[in-house]
């Protein structure tokens, strides 16, 4: 009797053996992944349920399953092979998740946990199957709740465009920050007006539309680019239309619930129009097509089938790779959990510290604090020199941020997101010799105008980059160290022009920063 070359000895599974075997490996890795990263996946779903901006996330997994189902015929023609090279991205993503967990950066954890899904598919099923499933697996990224950092620039753009458009209409308008006033009433651009929810939803839908309707990558990329640009422009037009409806109706319309109704109706019409126009360049293709054909007539998946994957006849090879992947996946949360159980100790010695400064005398003054929360300890003093301009110094010290709260967060800004009476304007970088140039802010509040310089202190150095802060904190904690960091702010009140107090801030910084950094080093060493 002729032997079947695809049969596994003693298995009797015949031609279907590779899929059973590799499916079992994928199922094992999937269970380990789900258990190890369950809190992260639950956090993602929690954001979907709480935020209208990311509510579309509930649709992503069903869409991905549907896309996989469409590819069932080309998948049936593939020969699965475990791919040991995929252990490298698996290990890298686990390490990335650990770094995010140690400094409590949700977006890093979310991206790493979601990207681990296609990584374990590649590990278990090999190059050919992973290439066939390239878009469905990549589309899982749309499930990650990410993009809130776009809110401030989109708010500024919406305010700029709306005021410009109203002025072009011939209606007088007075603007102050994100607030502007017409003869008929006042308007404010708030976070809901940024259009970020329209943008994120449109990009997700536009990417799916481009994949289903077009074949060439150029047309797909162009349509995705339009999916990004169109909602930004449409949101500006929407805001302008709402303001004009309110103005022309004497603020009778577009000022309440109908404000939202007009917004969604306008948004829906614009997106429908964009998709309809896109059909003029559609490229039909068979549903069973899994990859674009390459040279020699075979698809990319077919050409990859003979690459570096291990043959599916070896039960030991499949089991070994699956078990190695499972250990890697489980090790990340275990290590992060162990590290987060460590007590890094209290913060001592900062609040009672003094700065021995020549030519500067400590004084009592009306305090102002930056809108940063969760500091474990704070140093706050005011000083004045012979020139008579008082300068304030505020230092907020952070430790065990995974437990007590982070310094770098969406909520922490100079003005504070929960202080409606305060507004801030980023004004570039300040000039100062021999030191990192600090971020410069102009703040306006109740009867006060403040010029503030801001640094972050982390691992013995000053920086203005929040990304550098998080990178240094995570690397320190990964190697068994602490996540100590500090917010350093110098500020002065000015009556008319911030340039009036800039020399005083510069003089104080040159005199105080060496002493201040020495104090921070002493606090960290205790």
N, C-alpha and C positions, 0 to 999 in steps of 0.2 A: 504494500500500500504506500502510495507517495506521501511524503511528509509535507505538511503545510509550513512554509518558511515563516509565516507570521504567528504561528501558534507558540504559546508559552508552555514549556515542558510541564506536564502535569496539570495544566490549566484547562485545556480543552475549550478555549474561548475562540479559537480561530481568528478570522480577520478583525473581529471586533475587540480583541484583547487589548490592543494599545489604548483605545479610548476608555475601556473600563479601568485599566490600570492607572492611566494618567488622570482620569476623572476622580479616582479615589485619592490620588496624591493632592489634586487641587482641592478636594473636599476637606482633607485633613488640614491643609494650610489655611483654608477659609475659616474653619472652626477655630484654629489657633488665633488667627487674625481677629476674628470677631470677639473672642474672649479677651485677648490682650488689650485691644483698643476700644472696647465697648464704651468706656466713659467718653472717649473722643467722638465716636459716632453718635452717642446720645446727645452730646453737646451740639453737634451739627444739626441734628433734627430739632433740638430745642430752639435753636436760632430760627430755623424755618418756621416753626409754629408761632414764635413771638414777633417776628419782623415781617412786615409786608414786602420789604425790599427783597427778601430771600425766600418768600413763600413758594416760588417756582421750583425750589429744590425738591419738593415732594414729587414732581413730575419727572425728574432726571432718571431715577432708577427704572421706572416703567419704560421710559423711552429707550434707555440702554438695552433693557431686556428685549424690547421689540426690534431694535437694530440687530441684536445678536440672532434673533429668530429669523430675520430676513436673510441672514448669511448662513443658514443651516446647510444649504446644498454645497457651497464651496468648502465649508468646514468638514463635511462628510468626506470630501476628497483628500483632506490633509492627513498626513501621518504625524501624530503628536510625538514629540521627543523632549525629554527634560533638557533644560538649558542651564548648565552650571554657571555660565557667565552671568546669568541673571542674579546670582547671589551677591554680586557687587552692588547693583542698585538697591537690592533688598537691604543689605547692610547699611548702605548710605542713607536710605530713607529712614531706617530705624534710628540711626545716629542723629539725623536731622530732627526726628520727633523727640528724642531725648533732650537735645539742645533746647527745643521749644518748651518742653515740659519743665526743665530746670529753671527757666527764667519766665515761665508762664506767658508765652506768646501763643495765643490761640490760633492765629492764622498759620503759623509754622506747623503746629500739631495737626491742624485740619488737613493741610495740603499733604503732609507726609503720610497720614493715615489713609487718605483717599488714593494717593498714588501707589501705595503698597498693593492695592487690589490689582491693577494691571501688572505690577512687578511679579506677583506670585502666579498670575496666569502665564506670563512669559516663562517663569521658572518651571512650572509644571507641564506646560504644553509645547513649549519651544518656539522657534523663530517663525515658522510658517503659519501656525495658528495665531500667534500674537500679531503678525502682520495683517492677516485677514481681519482680525478684530481691532485693528489700529484705531479707527475712528470711534467705535462704541466705547472702547476703553479710555481713550483720551477725553471723550465727552463727559466722563465722570467728574472732571475738574469743574464742570459747571455746577456741581452740587456743593462746592465749597463756598461758604458765605464769606465773600471777600469783595472789597471795593469801597468800604466806608471812608477810606482815606481820600476818595474823590469828592466827598461832600463839600469841604470848604472851597476848593477851586471851582466846582460847579455852581456853588452859591454866588461866588464872585462873578462868574461868567453870566449867570442869569440876571444878576442885578445890572451889570454893565450893558448887556444887550437890551434889557427892558427899558432902562433909562434912555439909552441911545435911540431906540425905536420910538418911544413916546416923544422925545424931542424932535425927531424927524417928522412926526405927525403934526407938529406945531403946538403941542400942549406944553406949557411951562412946567418944569419939575425941579424940585430942590432935593439933592441927595446928600445923605450923611451916612457913610458906611453902607450897610445893607438895608437902610431905611430911606425911603424917599416919599416926598409929599407932592401931590397934585392939587389944583384948586378945589377939587371935590372931596379929597380925603387922603389918608395916609396909608402906605403900604410897607410891608417888610418882607424880605426874602428870608424865610426860615429853612430849616433842614429839609422839610417836606417839599419845598420848592426847588431843591437842587436838581431834581430829575434823575437821581442816581438809581431809583428803582426802575424807571423807564429804560435807562441805559443798560443796566445789568440784564434785565429780562429780554431786551431787544437783541443784545449780543448773543445770549444763549439761544434764542429762537432763530436768529439770523445764521448762526453757525450750523444749526441743524438743517435749516432750509438750504443753505449752500451745499451741504453734503448730499442731500437727497435730490436736488434739482440739477446740479452741475457735475461734470466729470473732470474738467481740467482744474488743476490746482490754482492757476492764475485767476480764473473766474471765481473760484471759491474765496480766495483771499481778498479779491476786490469787493465781493459782496459783504464779507465779514467786516472789512474796513468801513463800508457804507453803513453797516449795522451799528457801528460805533459812532460815526459822525452824525447820522440822521437824527437819532433821539436827542443829541445835545442841541442841535439847531432847532428841532421841533419843540424842545422844552422852552427855549427862549421865545419862540413864537407863541407858545401856549401862555407863558407868563404875560407877554405883551397883550395878547387878546383878552385875557382875564382883566388886566388893569384897564384896558380901554372899554370893555363892557361895563365895568364898575363906574368908570368916569362918565360915560355917555348916559348911563341910567341913573346918575346921581347917587351912586352907591346902593342902589336898590337891588341890583343883580350882581352875581359873581362875588359876593362878600361872605357867603355862608356855606351851606352844604352844596349849593349849586356850583361853588368854586371848584370843588373836587369833581363834581359830575362833568363840568365842562372840560376839566383837565383830562380825565380818562377817555371821554368821547373823542376829544381832539387827538390824543395819543393813539387810540385804536384806529382812527381813520388814517393817520399818517403811516402807521406800520402796515396796515392793509394795503395802502397805496404803494409802499416800498416793495412789498412782496409781489404785488400785481405787476409792477414794472419789471421786477426780476424775472418773471416768466417769459419775457420776450427773448431772453438769452439762454433759456433752459436747454439742457442736453439730456435727452432721455437715454436710459440704459437699462439692461436687464436687472431685475431685482437680485438675481443670484450672483451678480458680479461682486467679487470680493476684493480685487485689487487691479490697478491699472496694468495692462499688458506691457511687458518689457521686451528688450531685444531677444530675438530667437523665438518669439511667439508665446513663451510661457509667462505667467504672471509673476509678480515679485514674490508672492508666497511660495509658488512652485520652485523658484530659483533658490529660495532660502531653505528649502526642506532638506537639503543635503549639507547644511553648514555644520557648525560645531556642536550641535545637540547630540546627546547620547542616545543610542538606539533603544527603542521601546521594548525590545525583547528581554532586556536585563531587569528583572524585578529588583535585584539588589541596587542597581544604579538609580532606579526611580525612587526606591525607598530611601536610599542614602541622601539624595538631593532634597527630597521632601522633608526628611527629619532635620537635616542641616538648616533648611529654610525655616522650619518651625522653631528651632532653638533660637535662631537669629531674631525672629519676630517676637518671641516671648521675652527675650533678654532685655529689650529696651524698656518696657514699662516696669519690669522688675528692678532694673538698675535705678531708674528715675524715682520709683517709689521708695527705694532704700535711701537714696540721697535726700529726698524730701522729708524723711523722718528725723534727720539730724538737727539738733538744736545748735544754732550758730551763735547763741548768746545775746545778751542785751547790748544796747548802744549806751556807752557811758563816756562822760567827759566832754561832751560837746556843749550842752546847754549852759554850763557854768564857765566855759572857756572865756579867756580875754585875749585881745589882740594888743600887744605892746607896740604902738605906732608912734613914731616921731611926727610932730607937727599936726597930729590929728587927735582931737579930744572927743571922748564919748559924751553924748548928750541924750536927753529925753526928747522924743518926737512922736508925732501921730503915726502909728505903725500901719504899714500896708504889707500884705502877704501875697505872694503869687498863688494862683489857683491850682496848686499842686497838693494832692492829698496823700495820705498813707505814710508820711514820713515817721520814722521811729523816734527821731529827736531833731531839734531845730536850734539853730543859733541865729539870733536876730538882734542887731544893734544899729545905732545911728552915730555918725561921726561928723565933725566939722573941722576944717582947717582955718587958717588965717584969712582965706578968701571969702568965708561966710556962706558957702553953699552946702547945706546938709546932704550927706550921702548915707543911704541905708544899705546894709548888707544882710542878706538872708541866705542861710544854708540849711537845706532839708536833707537829713541823712536817712538812707534806706538800707535795710538788711533783712534777710529772709523774706524777700519780696514775694515768693511763691505762697507765703502764708499770710503776710500782713498787708500786701498790696504793692503794686508796681509804681516806679517813678515814671517810666515811659508808658503811657496809656492814652487812649483816645480822649478820656475825660480831663487829663491834666494839661492845662494850657496856662499861659501867663495870666490871662484875664479870668480863667475858670469858667467852665461851661455852665455851671449852675448859678452864676452871678449875672443876672440879666442887665444890671445897671452898668456893667463894664464892657468896654470894647477894646480890642487890641488890633494893632496893625504892625505886621512884620516890616521892618525898615532896614533890611540888609545886615551887614556886619560892621562892627565898630573897629576903628583903627587903634591898635595899641602895640607898643614895641615889646619885643621879647616874649610875647605870650600868644597863645591861640586867640585869634580874633573872635570875640563873642558875638552871638546872635543879638541883634538890636531890635527892641520893641518900643512902640509908642502906645501908651494905654490911656484911655479916657474913662473917667468914672465920675461919681457924684462930687462936683466942685473940685476935682483934681485932675491934673495931667501929669503923667509919669513917663520918664525915659528909663528903660531898664536894659541892662546887659545880662545875658544868660549864658552860663557854661554848664556842662555836666562833668562831674569828676568820677572816674572809674579806673581802677587798677593803676594808680599813681599818676594819672595824666588828665588834663583837661581836654574836652572835645565839645563840639557843637552838634555832632551827628548822633541822633537816637539809634540808628542802625549799628554804629560802632559801639555804643553803650551796650546794646543787647548782645552783640557778638562777643565782646570782652567778658560780660557777665556769664554768658553760657559756657564759654571756654574755661573760665575759672572754676565754675561749678562742676563741669565735666571732669576736670582733673582733681576734684576733691577740695577745691577752695571755696570761698564765700562769694556772695553776690553784692558786696558792699558798693554803694554808689551814692553820689550826693548831687543835689541841685544847688548851684552857686549863682546868686543873683545880686547884682549891684544896681541901685536905682536912686533917682533923684526927682523931686517934683519941679516942674517948670511952669512959669506963668503964661508964656506966649510961644516961645520958640525952643524946641529941644536942644538946639545947638548951644543955648546959653549955659546948660549944665554939663555938657559933654566933657569939657576940660576937667571939671571936678571929678567926674567918674574916672577919667583917665589917670589923674594924680592919685586918687585913692586906690585904684587897681594896682598901680605900680608899687605903692607902699604896702598894701595889705595882702596881696596874693601870696607872696612867699610865706608869711606867717600863717595865713589861712590854710594853705596846703600842708604845712607842717602840723597844724592842729588836726587836720583830717587824717594824716598818717598816724598820729598818736591814737586817735579814736579807733581807727581800724585795728591797731595792734593790741587793743585791750580785750 
